[in-house]
Amino acid sequence: MDALIKGLGITVASGMIKNAVTDTVSCIKTQYTWNLVDTTAASHQKNVYGYKYYITDVKSAAKNNNYYEGYVPKDWKTQSLAVNFHNEMFTYNAWNVVGWA
């Protein structure tokens, strides 16, 4: 959602909105559901989510743009996605990603 806010011309600094624009934006929203499963304890599972917003509003300057929030397929096989998934499942720090399946 942060990218969408920036795409609409809204400026946020120190957690406060500095330059707001109000707009109604039509979009196609796609939800991604990830089922994380601990490979050593299959009963330890968790669902996490991500979203893609494809702007379809013909009056919007953001038309035909995609905006992402959360865990999305475009981040597949990145170190950051692996670490974030690990942090969702475990309280200890991740050291290395050893593989993707």
Residue frames as qw, qx, qy, qz and C-alpha x, y, z in Angstrom:
[[0.000, 0.886, 0.463, 0.000, 0.00, 0.00, 0.00],
 [0.360, -0.682, 0.088, 0.630, 2.96, 2.34, 0.58],
 [0.323, -0.026, 0.576, 0.750, 3.77, 2.33, -3.13],
 [0.064, 0.671, 0.660, 0.332, 0.16, 3.18, -3.99],
 [0.251, -0.868, -0.262, 0.340, 0.22, 6.09, -1.55],
 [0.346, -0.485, 0.331, 0.732, 3.39, 7.42, -3.19],
 [0.263, 0.250, 0.714, 0.599, 1.88, 6.87, -6.64],
 [0.031, -0.814, -0.565, -0.134, -1.04, 9.09, -5.69],
 [0.239, 0.644, -0.076, 0.723, 1.31, 11.91, -4.75],
 [0.617, -0.762, -0.089, -0.178, 0.99, 11.58, -0.99],
 [0.405, 0.538, -0.552, 0.492, 4.12, 12.44, 0.96],
 [0.785, -0.590, -0.182, -0.055, 4.74, 10.80, 4.32],
 [0.392, 0.538, -0.502, 0.552, 7.58, 11.98, 6.57],
 [0.001, -0.221, 0.730, -0.646, 8.23, 10.76, 10.10],
 [0.006, -0.333, -0.929, 0.159, 4.92, 8.87, 10.02],
 [0.204, 0.632, 0.386, -0.640, 2.90, 11.97, 9.22],
 [0.501, 0.592, 0.527, 0.347, 1.18, 12.81, 5.94],
 [0.267, -0.430, 0.059, 0.860, 2.77, 15.97, 4.54],
 [0.267, 0.293, -0.369, -0.841, 1.09, 16.29, 1.16],
 [0.433, 0.237, 0.849, -0.189, -2.24, 14.56, 0.75],
 [0.349, 0.127, -0.492, -0.787, -4.25, 13.99, -2.39],
 [0.577, 0.147, 0.689, -0.413, -7.67, 12.39, -2.20],
 [0.431, 0.314, -0.603, -0.593, -8.72, 10.15, -5.04],
 [0.844, 0.037, 0.446, -0.298, -10.89, 7.15, -5.68],
 [0.173, 0.525, -0.756, -0.351, -8.93, 4.58, -7.61],
 [0.941, 0.100, 0.074, -0.316, -10.42, 1.53, -9.28],
 [0.064, 0.580, -0.809, -0.074, -8.18, -1.50, -9.37],
 [0.900, -0.018, -0.402, -0.165, -7.99, -5.24, -9.68],
 [0.374, -0.651, 0.584, -0.310, -6.81, -6.65, -6.35],
 [0.824, 0.140, -0.549, -0.027, -5.04, -10.00, -6.27],
 [0.586, -0.656, 0.397, -0.263, -4.43, -11.70, -2.93],
 [0.615, 0.357, -0.695, 0.104, -1.55, -14.13, -2.51],
 [0.777, -0.530, 0.199, -0.275, -1.72, -16.66, 0.31],
 [0.439, 0.499, -0.726, 0.176, 1.49, -18.36, 1.35],
 [0.888, -0.426, -0.045, -0.168, 1.39, -21.45, 3.56],
 [0.165, 0.674, -0.670, 0.263, 4.67, -21.63, 5.45],
 [0.954, -0.242, -0.125, -0.125, 5.52, -25.10, 6.78],
 [0.323, -0.717, 0.616, -0.047, 8.40, -26.00, 9.08],
 [0.698, 0.367, -0.588, -0.181, 10.30, -28.82, 7.34],
 [0.261, 0.217, -0.867, 0.364, 11.25, -30.42, 10.68],
 [0.141, 0.295, 0.774, -0.542, 7.81, -30.11, 12.31],
 [0.010, -0.301, -0.672, -0.676, 5.05, -30.18, 9.69],
 [0.221, -0.717, -0.658, 0.070, 2.41, -29.24, 12.27],
 [0.237, -0.623, -0.085, 0.740, 4.15, -25.86, 12.67],
 [0.327, 0.456, 0.564, 0.606, 2.46, -23.88, 9.89],
 [0.002, -0.628, -0.270, 0.730, 1.41, -20.32, 9.26],
 [0.431, 0.662, 0.490, 0.368, -0.38, -18.47, 6.47],
 [0.189, -0.541, 0.008, 0.819, 0.92, -15.06, 5.41],
 [0.458, 0.732, 0.505, 0.010, -0.45, -12.77, 2.71],
 [0.243, -0.293, 0.278, 0.882, 0.46, -10.33, 0.01],
 [0.417, 0.733, 0.471, -0.258, -1.49, -8.21, -2.46],
 [0.314, 0.015, 0.448, 0.837, -1.10, -6.82, -5.95],
 [0.275, 0.736, 0.392, -0.479, -3.16, -3.83, -7.03],
 [0.367, 0.177, 0.555, 0.725, -3.44, -3.25, -10.78],
 [0.145, 0.508, 0.239, -0.815, -4.85, 0.24, -11.31],
 [0.303, 0.400, 0.769, 0.395, -7.64, 0.25, -13.91],
 [0.060, 0.813, 0.387, -0.430, -9.11, 3.68, -13.25],
 [0.553, 0.549, 0.335, 0.530, -9.05, 5.59, -16.56],
 [0.030, -0.945, -0.061, -0.320, -8.94, 8.95, -14.76],
 [0.684, -0.684, 0.159, 0.197, -5.97, 8.05, -12.57],
 [0.241, 0.828, -0.503, -0.059, -2.38, 9.02, -13.35],
 [0.381, -0.420, 0.819, -0.084, -1.48, 5.61, -11.91],
 [0.869, 0.303, 0.098, -0.379, -3.53, 3.71, -14.56],
 [0.875, 0.381, -0.298, 0.026, -1.93, 0.44, -15.74],
 [0.133, 0.596, -0.678, 0.409, 0.54, 0.42, -12.84],
 [0.790, -0.287, -0.541, 0.028, 0.98, -2.39, -10.34],
 [0.187, -0.654, 0.465, -0.566, 1.45, -1.74, -6.63],
 [0.715, -0.054, -0.691, 0.087, 2.41, -4.45, -4.15],
 [0.429, -0.614, 0.361, -0.556, 1.95, -5.00, -0.44],
 [0.829, -0.317, 0.406, -0.218, 3.17, -7.84, 1.77],
 [0.475, -0.295, 0.786, 0.265, 4.56, -11.11, 0.40],
 [0.672, 0.605, 0.029, -0.427, 4.27, -11.32, -3.39],
 [0.926, 0.166, 0.276, 0.199, 5.56, -13.70, -6.10],
 [0.472, 0.830, -0.152, 0.255, 7.75, -11.01, -7.69],
 [0.238, -0.786, 0.517, -0.240, 10.00, -11.37, -4.63],
 [0.993, -0.081, 0.077, -0.041, 10.38, -15.16, -5.00],
 [0.884, 0.107, -0.078, 0.449, 13.94, -16.40, -4.42],
 [0.158, 0.772, -0.227, 0.573, 15.13, -13.12, -2.92],
 [0.407, 0.060, -0.685, 0.601, 17.09, -13.03, 0.32],
 [0.236, -0.157, 0.298, -0.911, 14.63, -10.56, 1.84],
 [0.759, -0.148, -0.274, -0.571, 11.61, -12.80, 1.19],
 [0.738, -0.001, -0.654, 0.165, 13.43, -15.78, 2.67],
 [0.227, 0.096, -0.577, 0.778, 14.41, -13.86, 5.80],
 [0.444, -0.159, 0.099, -0.877, 10.90, -12.44, 6.21],
 [0.816, -0.120, -0.455, -0.335, 9.36, -15.91, 5.88],
 [0.591, 0.034, -0.675, 0.440, 11.84, -17.23, 8.43],
 [0.004, -0.134, 0.429, -0.893, 11.01, -14.39, 10.82],
 [0.643, -0.202, -0.176, -0.718, 7.30, -15.19, 10.48],
 [0.867, -0.108, -0.471, -0.127, 7.97, -18.76, 11.64],
 [0.782, -0.164, -0.398, 0.451, 10.81, -18.55, 14.13],
 [0.320, -0.944, -0.070, 0.044, 12.01, -16.28, 16.92],
 [0.626, -0.477, 0.322, 0.526, 15.73, -16.81, 16.26],
 [0.200, 0.756, -0.299, -0.547, 17.71, -15.03, 13.53],
 [0.896, 0.412, 0.155, 0.052, 18.17, -16.50, 10.06],
 [0.462, -0.589, 0.432, 0.503, 21.78, -16.94, 9.02],
 [0.008, 0.304, -0.702, -0.644, 21.68, -18.29, 5.48],
 [0.809, 0.319, 0.117, -0.480, 19.15, -19.37, 2.91],
 [0.403, -0.345, 0.814, 0.237, 20.33, -22.78, 1.74],
 [0.091, 0.103, 0.854, 0.503, 17.75, -23.48, -0.95],
 [0.504, 0.183, 0.077, -0.841, 14.36, -22.89, -2.46],
 [0.156, 0.113, 0.973, 0.131, 11.80, -25.60, -3.11]]
